């Protein structure tokens, strides 16, 4: 079962450029390692995230989830 990225991470503060990309993106799976110090988010759909956009999204998730 997938859910839209912005529904799963509704409290993440991202700029409008990324928000527009994430509107069409689904979260396929979220998992963590056994000691819970790494989070894996698998997404699908929309435009491929590369370089600076990927870094900005990772930073926003880290800040929004872990402070």
Long-range contacts (C-beta under 8 A, 24 or more apart in sequence): 2-26, 2-27, 2-28, 2-44, 3-27, 5-43, 9-61, 9-64, 11-64, 12-60, 12-61, 12-64, 12-65, 13-60, 13-63, 13-64, 14-56, 14-57, 14-60, 15-56, 17-53, 18-53, 18-56, 18-57, 18-60, 21-46, 21-47, 21-49, 21-53, 22-46, 22-57, 39-65
